[in-house]
Amino acid sequence: MIFNSYIGIDYSGAGEPTGRRRNLQLYLTEGGTEPEQVKASNDWNWSRQLLAEWLENYLATHDRVIVGIDHGFSFPKSYMQRNNIHTWDQFLADFSNHWKTESASVESFRENNPRSGDSKEFRLTEQWTSSAKSVFLFDVNGSVAKSTHAGLPWLLQLRSRLGDRLHFWPVDGFDIPEGKSVVAEVYPSIFRNRYERDGRTGDEQDAYSCAAWMQQMDRNGFLTQYFHPPLTDEEKQVAALEGWILGVY
């Protein structure tokens, strides 16, 4: 097996970053155990800030971890071209200058923001699915736009603070360096119906199923295959900038 621990996170972009949200869920499995729900201190719900702090600490003190987070990790190529952005690190820094959602709500930055997009713009990985929505499509059921705009600055924080300990897939490459922990984008709709609900809420099931799927694929020797979707060299260059959803193959 490539990894020791598997973390599935169902994300929420609602409200303030310090607000505790019932629909912000984290499930963890270490080794061969079944994924278990992890809550904030005193059995409280997570806020985005508290979850980011917990995740940073866990990744700093554990090796060979894979984290699947349910929000977009990047924006479409068309967005990059019109804003003269050429690398993912440049994108994260530029985005975080215009959307300071680590300290305020997404809603407070939406009006007339120069770093916005059209809901008809899709990444290549979204075009490969039947139901994934644009990262710019707000205010509809199943939208990931708000969670994406809320979560991106926390990815920058993780990258800045943990550096070479982490491999952000696939923007750091499709191959996983031996011994490194991985942070990847996931889409729970792909996995959720593969596992019995067993009394979990929808958000809990999404986080659980992501952790369970990564563990199962790793245990069965198939995860490496999903790290290498059948893309042309040109498509791989696009994915290195736009990101890719782990499990879309």
N, C-alpha and C positions, 0 to 999 in steps of 0.2 A: 504494500500500500504506500502511496505517495505521502499521505498526510496522517497526522496524529489526532487532529481535532477538526470538527466541521461545525460552522456557525451559519445559520440561516436567519436573515433579518427581513421582516416585513416592515416597510418604512412608512412614515407619514410626514407630509409636509404641512399639515394644518397648524394654525396658531403660531405662538411664539416658540423659539428654540428651547426655552426653559419650561414650557408647559408640558405637563405629564399627559400622555395620550394612551388610551386603552388599546388603540389600534397600532401602536408601535411595539412590535413583538420580536423577541430574540429566543431562538432555540439552539442548544449546544449539545453535541455528542463528542465524547472523547473515546477513541478506540472503537470497540465493538458495541458500546452501549446504545440504547435507543435515545434519540434526541429528547432532551428535557428542557422545559421552559426555564429561562433565567429572568428574574425580575430585579428591579433596582432595590436599593437598601430598604429594609423594613417592609419588604413585599409590596412595594409601591410600583406604579406604572413608570415606564421610562419617559424621559424627555430626550430630545435629540442631543442636547448637550451632555446629559448624564450617560447616554448610550455611547457617544463618541469617546468620553473619558474612560469608560469601562473597556471599550474595544481597544483603545490605545494601550491601556495597561496590560490587557490580556495578550495582545500581540507582542508587546515588549518583553513578556516573561514566558512565553510559550513558543516552541518551534514547530514548524511544519503544520501550520494552521491554514485552512481555506475558509474564507468568508464570502458568502453570497448575499448581496444586498439588492433589494427590490426597488431600484430606481436607476434612471439613465446615468451613465458615467460620462457621456459626452454628447455633442450636438452634430447635426448633419453636415456633410461636406459643404453644402451650399452656404450655410452659416459661416463656416470657417473662411471660405473664399471671400465673401463680402466684407469680412472683418480682418482680412489679411493675417489669419492665424495659421501656423504651419505645424505646430507640435501640440501634443496634449498638455504638456506642462505650461506652454504659453496660453492655451485655452483656459486652464484652471486659474491661472493668475489673472487673466483678463476678466473672466467671468466674476471672480471674487471681488474685483474692484467695482463692479457694477451691481452685483447682487450680494450684499453683505448679510446674507441670511443666517450666518452663524450668530448674529446679534439681534436680529429682528425678523418679523414675519415675511413670507414671500409676498403677501398682498401689499405690503408697504413699499415694494419696489417695482410693482408691475406697470404702473401708469407711466407712459412715455419713456420707458427704459430703452436706451439705444441698443442694448444687447438682448433683443427679443427676436422671435421668429414667427413663421407662419405655420398654422396647424396642418397644412398640406405638405410640409417638409418632413421627410422621413429619412432615417438612417438606413443603410443597407441591411443591417440585421433586422430591423423592423419590417422591411420589405420581404424578408424571408419567412415571416410568420403570417398567420391568418388573422390575428386579432390584436397584435401589439399596436399601441397608439403613438402618435407623434409626441415627442418630448415638449412640444409647444402647444398641445391641445389641453387647455385648462377647462375646469368647471363641467366635466361630464363624468359619469360613472366609469370607473376603471381607468381613469386618467393617471398617468405617472408624471405629468408636467409639474405639479406643485411639489411632489416629493423629490423630483430631480433637482429643481431649483433650490430646494431647501437643503439637500444632501451634499451637493457638490463642494461647498466650502469645507465641509468636514473631511472629504477625501483629500483636499489640499493639505489640511492640517495633519492628517495621518501620514501623508507622503513627506511632508516637511520634517516631521518629528521622528519618524522611524526609518526613513531613508532606505538603505540597502536591505533592511530586514524584510521588506515587502516587495512583491512582484504584482503590479497591477496588470491583470490580464485583459485583453491582449496588447494593450498599448506599450507595455514593456517587452513584448515579444510573445509569440504563441508557444514557444518552448518554455517549460518551467525549470528554472535552475534548481539543482539538487539542494534540498535542505531549506529552501525559502518558503515563507508563508505567502499565500495568494489572496488577493482581494478581487472579486469578480462581480459583474452585474448578472442578476438572475431575474427570471420572469415566472412567478409561481404558477400562473395558469397552465404552464407546461406540465407541472408535476403534481398539482394538488389532488387530482382525482386518482392518482396511483396508490394512495395510502388511505386507510380507513380514518374517518373523522374522529372517532372515539371521544366525542364530547367536546372537542375543541371548537372555538369560534372560528369564523372565516379567516381572520387575521392570524390567529394562532396556527391554524392549519397551513397557511401559506408559509410561515416561517419554519414550521416543523417539516413540511414536505421538501423544502429546499435543502435543509440540513440532511434529511434522510436520503434524498436522491444523491447528493454528493458523496455521502458515505457509502451507499450501495454501489454506485458506479465505480468508486475507488476500490472497494473490496472485491468487486468482480473483474477488475482489470480493464474497465471500459473508459475511465475518466480521461486518460491520455488521448483517446480518440476524440472526445468532445473538445479538448483543447486545440484540436486541429481540424476545424470544419473545412469542407471541400471548397476552398476559395482559390481563385486564380491569383497570380502574383499581384495583379492590379487591384483586385478586391482586398487582398491582405493589406496593401498600403492604405486603402480607404479605412479598413477596420482598425488599423493602428492609430488612426486619428479619431474616428467616430466611435470606437469601442465595439464590443460584440456581446450578445447575450449568451452566457454559458448554457448549453443545452439546445440551442438552435443549430441544427445540423442538416 
